[in-house]
Amino acid sequence: MDITIRPALPAEYEALGDVTARAYLGDGLLTYGEDDPYLARLRDVAGRAATAAAEVLVAVLGDGRVVGGVTFAAPGSALCDIARADEAEFRMLAVAREGRGRGAGEALVRACVDRARAVDGVRRLVLSTTPDMLGAHRIYERLGFVRSPERDWEPVPGLTLLTYGLAL
């Protein structure tokens, strides 16, 4: 695999914001397209990186191009939406078209699993996903994540997010 997973550098924040925004837009995951208010949050990599108990990771090709990223949130991070006290969470997993089918998404998820296992007291890694993110669902299930429908939720009316968890 010619992809490296590592913490994002400040010089890469804009590129990762663009990759994340394009992935969500291109996959039709934003209800209001370019006008969706969540788009600004997807682009705000610097804001995520500055959040306590969070780490932004990138997938970088051998030539240095950023082709994906994810945000890992340890317990207590303001970026946790559904994580309980003994859980870590990851958010905003995105891979550019040129990074798909090369293992970037799976490598980013595995990096989050490794980070969760390294945090004392964390017994589970959780995530939220839309019903349309079928490729991501396949990665999660292949890595042992299990659907937790009792924790599904709506961040805004009409947008149901599915949840998955992995016992560590």
C-alpha positions in Angstrom: 0.0 0.0 0.0 1.4 3.4 -1.0 -0.7 5.2 1.6 0.6 6.6 4.9 -1.7 7.4 7.9 -0.4 10.1 10.2 -1.5 13.2 12.1 -2.4 16.0 9.8 0.0 18.9 9.5 -1.3 22.5 9.7 -0.2 23.0 6.1 -2.6 20.1 5.1 -5.7 21.4 6.8 -7.1 23.2 3.8 -6.4 20.2 1.5 -8.1 17.8 3.9 -11.1 20.2 4.3 -11.5 20.2 0.5 -11.2 16.4 0.3 -13.8 16.0 3.1 -16.2 18.5 1.6 -15.8 17.0 -1.9 -16.4 13.5 -0.7 -19.5 14.4 1.2 -20.8 16.5 -1.7 -19.9 14.0 -4.4 -21.6 11.2 -2.5 -24.7 13.2 -2.1 -24.5 13.2 1.7 -25.4 16.8 2.3 -29.1 17.5 2.1 -28.7 21.1 0.9 -25.6 20.5 -1.3 -23.2 23.5 -1.4 -25.7 25.4 0.9 -25.7 22.8 3.6 -24.6 24.3 7.0 -22.6 21.2 7.8 -20.2 21.9 4.9 -18.4 24.6 6.9 -17.8 22.1 9.7 -16.4 19.6 7.3 -14.0 22.2 5.9 -12.9 23.4 9.4 -10.0 21.0 9.9 -8.1 23.6 11.9 -11.0 23.8 14.3 -11.1 20.1 14.8 -7.4 19.9 15.3 -7.5 22.6 18.0 -10.1 20.7 20.0 -8.9 19.1 23.2 -8.8 15.3 23.2 -9.1 15.1 19.4 -6.7 14.2 16.7 -7.1 14.7 12.9 -5.4 12.0 10.8 -4.7 12.0 7.1 -4.1 9.4 4.5 -1.3 10.6 2.2 -0.1 9.0 -1.0 3.6 8.4 -1.7 3.7 11.6 -3.7 2.5 13.6 -0.7 -1.1 14.1 -1.8 -3.8 14.1 0.9 -6.5 11.6 -0.2 -8.4 11.2 3.1 -8.8 11.9 6.7 -10.7 11.2 9.9 -11.0 12.9 13.3 -10.5 10.7 16.4 -12.1 12.0 19.6 -11.0 10.6 22.9 -13.5 10.5 25.9 -14.4 14.0 27.0 -13.7 15.7 23.7 -16.2 18.3 22.6 -16.2 16.5 19.2 -17.9 13.4 20.8 -21.6 13.2 19.8 -22.5 9.8 21.1 -19.5 8.5 23.1 -20.0 7.6 26.7 -17.4 8.0 29.4 -15.6 4.8 28.5 -15.9 5.2 24.8 -13.9 7.0 22.0 -15.5 8.1 18.8 -14.4 9.0 15.3 -15.9 11.5 12.9 -15.9 12.8 9.4 -14.2 9.9 7.7 -13.7 10.9 4.1 -11.6 9.6 1.2 -11.2 11.3 -2.2 -12.1 9.4 -5.3 -8.4 8.9 -6.2 -7.8 7.2 -2.7 -10.8 4.8 -2.9 -10.2 1.2 -3.5 -6.6 1.5 -2.2 -7.3 0.8 1.4 -7.2 4.4 2.7 -10.6 4.3 4.4 -9.8 1.0 6.2 -6.4 2.2 7.2 -7.9 5.4 8.7 -10.4 3.4 10.7 -7.7 1.0 11.9 -5.7 4.0 13.1 -8.7 5.1 15.1 -9.0 1.6 16.6 -5.3 1.7 17.6 -5.7 5.1 19.2 -8.8 4.0 21.1 -7.0 0.9 22.4 -4.1 3.1 23.6 -6.4 5.3 25.8 -6.7 4.1 29.4 -10.3 3.2 30.3 -11.6 3.1 26.8 -13.6 -0.1 26.2 -15.4 0.8 23.0 -15.0 2.8 19.8 -18.2 4.3 18.4 -19.3 6.2 15.3 -22.3 7.7 13.5 -23.0 7.3 9.8 -25.7 8.0 7.3 -27.7 5.2 5.8 -26.2 6.1 2.4 -22.6 5.5 3.4 -22.6 1.9 2.2 -18.9 1.7 1.4 -18.0 2.9 4.9 -20.5 0.4 6.5 -18.7 -2.4 4.7 -15.4 -1.3 6.2 -16.9 -1.1 9.7 -18.4 -4.5 9.5 -15.3 -6.1 8.1 -13.3 -4.7 11.0 -15.8 -6.0 13.6 -18.0 -3.0 14.3 -21.6 -3.9 15.1 -24.7 -1.9 14.5 -26.2 -0.4 17.7 -29.7 0.7 16.5 -30.8 1.6 20.0 -28.3 4.5 19.8 -29.3 5.8 16.4 -30.1 9.6 16.6 -31.2 12.7 14.7 -28.8 15.7 14.9 -31.4 17.6 13.0 -35.0 16.7 12.3 -35.3 14.3 9.4 -31.6 13.2 9.4 -31.2 9.9 11.1 -27.7 8.7 11.8 -27.0 5.0 12.3 -24.5 4.0 15.0 -21.9 1.3 15.2 -19.6 0.2 18.0 -16.5 -1.9 18.4 -15.7 -3.6 21.7 -12.0 -3.2 22.4 
